[in-house]
Amino acid sequence: MKMQSNKYASPFLHPVDPVALNIPDYFDIIKNPMDFGTIYQRLINGQITTEAEYLKLMELVFTNAITYNKPQDDV
């Protein structure tokens, strides 16, 4: 399954790498990181069993992005 169908999706497809992105404070601010790739793997592995679990994780991706990034950031 091809997960990336939008050029703006790439920051959300894999776990954030604070070293590669030069954002050493990321884990100080974001206590529960989440990304679409992790959600997808959990779905495939049967670790997500309810719609509520899925929706909570999806919301977490966006909540983390809003919490960490500034309004003018591309993300």
N, C-alpha and C positions, 0 to 999 in steps of 0.2 A: 504494500500500500504506500503510495506516495503521499507523504504528509504535507509537503510544502507546495501549495498551489498559489500562494501570494507572496510577492517579494518582501512584504512587511512581516511575514510570519516567522522568519528565521530567529529572532531573539527569543521566541517562545518555544522552539522545538526541542531544545536540549537544556540540561541544567546550566545555570549561570556559572561561568568560570571567572571568579574574581581576579585571579592572577592574569589571565589572558586579556581581560577587559580593563585591567588596572583600576579596580574598584575594591580596595582592601577592606572597606567598611561594610561591604554588602551583608555579610553574615552577622554583623553587629546590629544591623537594621532589620533584616529579614530573617526571622527565626524559623519559618517553615517554608523553605523554597519549594517551588513546584513548576513544572513545565509540561507541555503537551506530550513530549516523548515519554516521560515517566508515566503520565496518565495512560497513554496508549499501551505501554508495556503492562501496566497493572490490569487494564481491561483484558488484554490477551491472556494474561496469566490467571485470570479469575479472581484477582485480589479486590476488585471493585464489584460489589454484588448488588448494589441498589442505585437507582437513579439519583437519590439524595447524596450518596457518596460521590458520585461522578460530578454532580453539579457543584458540590462544595469544593472539590479540587479544581474545577474549571474557574470558579470564582476566585480561588486563592491565586491562580496565575495572574489574573488581572489586578487583584488587590495588591499583590506584591509589586507589580509594575508601577502602579499608581503611588504606592507608598515610597518606593525607592527613587523613582525618577522625578525630575522637575517637569513642570508643564511644557516647557520649551524643548525638552528632549525628544528625539525621534521616536523613542519607545513609548 
